[in-house]
Amino acid sequence: MNDKKHKHIDPEKMDRPFHEISMSRIEMQSAITERVDRISKEFNKAFEFIKNYPRSVTFFGSARFRHASDHYEDAVRLAERISKELQYTVLTGGGGGIMEAANKGAFNAGGESVGLNIKLPTEQQENEYVTDIMEFYYFFTRKVALSFAAEAYVFFPGGFGTLDEFFEIVTLIQTRKIPQVPVILHGEDFWKPLNEFIRENMFEKHGAISQEDMLLYHITEDEDEIIDIIRSAPIRQTG
């Protein structure tokens, strides 16, 4: 019997593509097991963390907006109202831009302002307005946590990451993998051109979606309307 212990692979090295790491088949199997275990633990930790906040609204948007941006100020004001009037937790990615603005609004209202931060070498420092935070190693576990069991999702203008989250959530609703949850798009100057592309190209020209699919999200900047939409949404069960 071979009792030789497998060489432990450093976690930072372990998360590189396997073809870039020189190791034997046995070492690779051990590394895969370690990686799966690490992912599983991060998922479990994230779900337990989120369960502490049974009523929440998740904000998405660009990390590049600063205080002078109208979108930043709109996010501050809306998050403050959600926290103050509805007593909902405001949940973000914990970084700058729209994430900071939403956390700031909840913080100013004296509410729960939660961040799900990602561990990066040089970027994504947590903002100063979070009252609780969890740091993630993996992007995809953080992504799942951000979309897990919120009562509503509010999307401000953003880049590829914001659009990725938007299309993933409406796809999950469209395919009935999650209940129909309010998806609110704030910033008509940004979202209306995208909506025109969806209607004219995806629906009318190519028939790639149905007319009902365009009802899965709502474009508005009316804060009172947004508050009413969230207030009317059922509380989701986290199980």
Contacts in CASP RR format, 6 or more apart in sequence:
PFRMAT RR
TARGET T0000
AUTHOR 0000-0000-0000
METHOD contacts of the structure
MODEL  1
MNDKKHKHIDPEKMDRPFHEISMSRIEMQSAITERVDRISKEFNKAFEFI
KNYPRSVTFFGSARFRHASDHYEDAVRLAERISKELQYTVLTGGGGGIME
AANKGAFNAGGESVGLNIKLPTEQQENEYVTDIMEFYYFFTRKVALSFAA
EAYVFFPGGFGTLDEFFEIVTLIQTRKIPQVPVILHGEDFWKPLNEFIRE
NMFEKHGAISQEDMLLYHITEDEDEIIDIIRSAPIRQTG
6 26 0 8 1.000
6 27 0 8 1.000
6 30 0 8 1.000
7 23 0 8 1.000
7 27 0 8 1.000
7 30 0 8 1.000
8 30 0 8 1.000
8 34 0 8 1.000
9 21 0 8 1.000
9 23 0 8 1.000
9 27 0 8 1.000
9 30 0 8 1.000
9 31 0 8 1.000
9 34 0 8 1.000
11 34 0 8 1.000
11 38 0 8 1.000
13 21 0 8 1.000
14 21 0 8 1.000
14 31 0 8 1.000
14 34 0 8 1.000
14 35 0 8 1.000
15 35 0 8 1.000
15 137 0 8 1.000
18 28 0 8 1.000
18 31 0 8 1.000
18 32 0 8 1.000
21 28 0 8 1.000
21 31 0 8 1.000
23 31 0 8 1.000
38 137 0 8 1.000
39 138 0 8 1.000
39 141 0 8 1.000
42 136 0 8 1.000
42 137 0 8 1.000
42 138 0 8 1.000
42 141 0 8 1.000
43 141 0 8 1.000
43 144 0 8 1.000
45 134 0 8 1.000
46 116 0 8 1.000
46 134 0 8 1.000
46 136 0 8 1.000
46 141 0 8 1.000
46 142 0 8 1.000
46 144 0 8 1.000
46 145 0 8 1.000
46 148 0 8 1.000
47 145 0 8 1.000
47 148 0 8 1.000
47 238 0 8 1.000
49 134 0 8 1.000
49 145 0 8 1.000
50 56 0 8 1.000
50 145 0 8 1.000
50 148 0 8 1.000
50 149 0 8 1.000
50 238 0 8 1.000
51 238 0 8 1.000
52 132 0 8 1.000
53 89 0 8 1.000
53 91 0 8 1.000
53 112 0 8 1.000
53 114 0 8 1.000
54 235 0 8 1.000
54 238 0 8 1.000
55 86 0 8 1.000
55 87 0 8 1.000
55 88 0 8 1.000
55 89 0 8 1.000
55 151 0 8 1.000
55 235 0 8 1.000
56 88 0 8 1.000
56 89 0 8 1.000
56 90 0 8 1.000
56 91 0 8 1.000
56 114 0 8 1.000
56 149 0 8 1.000
56 150 0 8 1.000
56 151 0 8 1.000
57 79 0 8 1.000
57 82 0 8 1.000
57 88 0 8 1.000
57 89 0 8 1.000
57 90 0 8 1.000
57 91 0 8 1.000
57 150 0 8 1.000
57 151 0 8 1.000
57 152 0 8 1.000
57 153 0 8 1.000
57 154 0 8 1.000
57 230 0 8 1.000
58 91 0 8 1.000
58 92 0 8 1.000
58 146 0 8 1.000
58 147 0 8 1.000
58 150 0 8 1.000
58 152 0 8 1.000
58 153 0 8 1.000
58 154 0 8 1.000
59 75 0 8 1.000
59 79 0 8 1.000
59 90 0 8 1.000
59 91 0 8 1.000
59 92 0 8 1.000
59 98 0 8 1.000
59 99 0 8 1.000
59 102 0 8 1.000
59 154 0 8 1.000
59 156 0 8 1.000
60 92 0 8 1.000
60 98 0 8 1.000
60 146 0 8 1.000
60 153 0 8 1.000
60 154 0 8 1.000
60 155 0 8 1.000
60 156 0 8 1.000
60 158 0 8 1.000
60 162 0 8 1.000
60 165 0 8 1.000
60 166 0 8 1.000
61 97 0 8 1.000
61 98 0 8 1.000
61 99 0 8 1.000
61 155 0 8 1.000
61 156 0 8 1.000
61 157 0 8 1.000
61 158 0 8 1.000
61 159 0 8 1.000
61 162 0 8 1.000
62 71 0 8 1.000
62 97 0 8 1.000
62 98 0 8 1.000
62 156 0 8 1.000
62 157 0 8 1.000
62 158 0 8 1.000
62 159 0 8 1.000
62 162 0 8 1.000
63 95 0 8 1.000
63 96 0 8 1.000
63 97 0 8 1.000
63 98 0 8 1.000
63 99 0 8 1.000
63 124 0 8 1.000
64 97 0 8 1.000
64 158 0 8 1.000
65 71 0 8 1.000
65 72 0 8 1.000
65 97 0 8 1.000
65 98 0 8 1.000
65 101 0 8 1.000
65 156 0 8 1.000
65 157 0 8 1.000
66 72 0 8 1.000
66 97 0 8 1.000
67 73 0 8 1.000
71 98 0 8 1.000
71 101 0 8 1.000
71 156 0 8 1.000
71 157 0 8 1.000
71 186 0 8 1.000
71 187 0 8 1.000
72 97 0 8 1.000
72 98 0 8 1.000
72 100 0 8 1.000
72 101 0 8 1.000
73 101 0 8 1.000
74 156 0 8 1.000
74 186 0 8 1.000
74 187 0 8 1.000
74 221 0 8 1.000
75 98 0 8 1.000
75 101 0 8 1.000
75 102 0 8 1.000
75 105 0 8 1.000
75 156 0 8 1.000
75 186 0 8 1.000
76 101 0 8 1.000
76 102 0 8 1.000
76 104 0 8 1.000
76 105 0 8 1.000
76 108 0 8 1.000
77 105 0 8 1.000
77 223 0 8 1.000
78 102 0 8 1.000
78 154 0 8 1.000
78 186 0 8 1.000
78 223 0 8 1.000
78 226 0 8 1.000
79 90 0 8 1.000
79 101 0 8 1.000
79 102 0 8 1.000
79 103 0 8 1.000
79 104 0 8 1.000
79 105 0 8 1.000
79 106 0 8 1.000
79 109 0 8 1.000
80 105 0 8 1.000
80 106 0 8 1.000
80 108 0 8 1.000
80 109 0 8 1.000
81 109 0 8 1.000
81 223 0 8 1.000
81 227 0 8 1.000
82 88 0 8 1.000
82 90 0 8 1.000
82 106 0 8 1.000
82 227 0 8 1.000
82 230 0 8 1.000
83 89 0 8 1.000
83 90 0 8 1.000
83 105 0 8 1.000
83 106 0 8 1.000
83 109 0 8 1.000
83 110 0 8 1.000
83 111 0 8 1.000
83 112 0 8 1.000
83 113 0 8 1.000
84 109 0 8 1.000
84 110 0 8 1.000
84 111 0 8 1.000
85 227 0 8 1.000
86 227 0 8 1.000
86 230 0 8 1.000
86 231 0 8 1.000
87 111 0 8 1.000
88 151 0 8 1.000
88 230 0 8 1.000
89 106 0 8 1.000
89 111 0 8 1.000
89 112 0 8 1.000
89 113 0 8 1.000
89 114 0 8 1.000
90 102 0 8 1.000
90 103 0 8 1.000
90 105 0 8 1.000
90 106 0 8 1.000
90 111 0 8 1.000
90 112 0 8 1.000
90 113 0 8 1.000
90 114 0 8 1.000
91 114 0 8 1.000
91 115 0 8 1.000
91 116 0 8 1.000
91 146 0 8 1.000
91 150 0 8 1.000
92 98 0 8 1.000
92 99 0 8 1.000
92 100 0 8 1.000
92 102 0 8 1.000
92 103 0 8 1.000
92 114 0 8 1.000
92 115 0 8 1.000
92 116 0 8 1.000
93 99 0 8 1.000
93 115 0 8 1.000
93 116 0 8 1.000
93 117 0 8 1.000
93 118 0 8 1.000
93 142 0 8 1.000
93 146 0 8 1.000
94 100 0 8 1.000
94 103 0 8 1.000
94 115 0 8 1.000
94 116 0 8 1.000
94 117 0 8 1.000
94 124 0 8 1.000
94 126 0 8 1.000
94 127 0 8 1.000
94 130 0 8 1.000
94 133 0 8 1.000
95 115 0 8 1.000
95 117 0 8 1.000
95 124 0 8 1.000
95 125 0 8 1.000
95 126 0 8 1.000
95 127 0 8 1.000
96 125 0 8 1.000
96 127 0 8 1.000
98 156 0 8 1.000
98 158 0 8 1.000
99 115 0 8 1.000
99 127 0 8 1.000
100 127 0 8 1.000
100 129 0 8 1.000
102 113 0 8 1.000
102 154 0 8 1.000
103 113 0 8 1.000
103 114 0 8 1.000
103 115 0 8 1.000
103 127 0 8 1.000
103 129 0 8 1.000
103 130 0 8 1.000
104 113 0 8 1.000
104 127 0 8 1.000
104 129 0 8 1.000
105 113 0 8 1.000
105 129 0 8 1.000
106 112 0 8 1.000
106 113 0 8 1.000
106 129 0 8 1.000
106 131 0 8 1.000
107 113 0 8 1.000
107 129 0 8 1.000
107 130 0 8 1.000
107 131 0 8 1.000
111 131 0 8 1.000
112 131 0 8 1.000
112 132 0 8 1.000
113 129 0 8 1.000
113 130 0 8 1.000
113 131 0 8 1.000
113 132 0 8 1.000
114 130 0 8 1.000
114 131 0 8 1.000
114 132 0 8 1.000
114 133 0 8 1.000
115 126 0 8 1.000
115 130 0 8 1.000
115 132 0 8 1.000
115 133 0 8 1.000
115 134 0 8 1.000
116 133 0 8 1.000
116 134 0 8 1.000
116 136 0 8 1.000
116 142 0 8 1.000
116 145 0 8 1.000
116 146 0 8 1.000
117 124 0 8 1.000
117 126 0 8 1.000
117 133 0 8 1.000
117 134 0 8 1.000
117 135 0 8 1.000
117 136 0 8 1.000
117 142 0 8 1.000
118 124 0 8 1.000
118 135 0 8 1.000
118 136 0 8 1.000
118 139 0 8 1.000
118 142 0 8 1.000
119 135 0 8 1.000
119 136 0 8 1.000
119 137 0 8 1.000
126 133 0 8 1.000
126 135 0 8 1.000
134 145 0 8 1.000
136 142 0 8 1.000
136 145 0 8 1.000
143 165 0 8 1.000
143 168 0 8 1.000
146 165 0 8 1.000
147 153 0 8 1.000
147 165 0 8 1.000
147 168 0 8 1.000
147 169 0 8 1.000
147 172 0 8 1.000
147 178 0 8 1.000
148 238 0 8 1.000
149 236 0 8 1.000
149 237 0 8 1.000
149 238 0 8 1.000
150 181 0 8 1.000
150 236 0 8 1.000
151 181 0 8 1.000
151 182 0 8 1.000
151 230 0 8 1.000
151 233 0 8 1.000
151 234 0 8 1.000
151 235 0 8 1.000
151 236 0 8 1.000
152 181 0 8 1.000
152 182 0 8 1.000
152 183 0 8 1.000
152 184 0 8 1.000
152 229 0 8 1.000
152 230 0 8 1.000
152 233 0 8 1.000
153 169 0 8 1.000
153 181 0 8 1.000
153 182 0 8 1.000
153 183 0 8 1.000
153 184 0 8 1.000
154 184 0 8 1.000
154 186 0 8 1.000
154 226 0 8 1.000
155 162 0 8 1.000
155 165 0 8 1.000
155 166 0 8 1.000
155 183 0 8 1.000
155 184 0 8 1.000
155 185 0 8 1.000
155 186 0 8 1.000
155 191 0 8 1.000
156 162 0 8 1.000
156 186 0 8 1.000
156 187 0 8 1.000
156 190 0 8 1.000
157 187 0 8 1.000
157 189 0 8 1.000
157 190 0 8 1.000
157 191 0 8 1.000
158 190 0 8 1.000
166 183 0 8 1.000
166 185 0 8 1.000
166 217 0 8 1.000
169 178 0 8 1.000
169 181 0 8 1.000
169 183 0 8 1.000
170 183 0 8 1.000
170 213 0 8 1.000
170 216 0 8 1.000
170 217 0 8 1.000
172 178 0 8 1.000
173 179 0 8 1.000
173 180 0 8 1.000
173 181 0 8 1.000
173 183 0 8 1.000
173 216 0 8 1.000
174 209 0 8 1.000
174 213 0 8 1.000
174 216 0 8 1.000
179 234 0 8 1.000
179 236 0 8 1.000
180 216 0 8 1.000
181 233 0 8 1.000
181 236 0 8 1.000
182 218 0 8 1.000
182 229 0 8 1.000
182 230 0 8 1.000
182 233 0 8 1.000
183 216 0 8 1.000
183 217 0 8 1.000
183 218 0 8 1.000
184 217 0 8 1.000
184 218 0 8 1.000
184 220 0 8 1.000
184 226 0 8 1.000
184 229 0 8 1.000
184 230 0 8 1.000
185 191 0 8 1.000
185 195 0 8 1.000
185 217 0 8 1.000
185 218 0 8 1.000
185 219 0 8 1.000
185 220 0 8 1.000
186 220 0 8 1.000
186 221 0 8 1.000
186 226 0 8 1.000
187 219 0 8 1.000
187 221 0 8 1.000
188 219 0 8 1.000
188 220 0 8 1.000
188 221 0 8 1.000
191 219 0 8 1.000
192 219 0 8 1.000
195 214 0 8 1.000
195 219 0 8 1.000
198 209 0 8 1.000
198 214 0 8 1.000
199 214 0 8 1.000
202 208 0 8 1.000
202 209 0 8 1.000
203 209 0 8 1.000
203 210 0 8 1.000
203 211 0 8 1.000
203 213 0 8 1.000
203 214 0 8 1.000
218 229 0 8 1.000
220 226 0 8 1.000
END
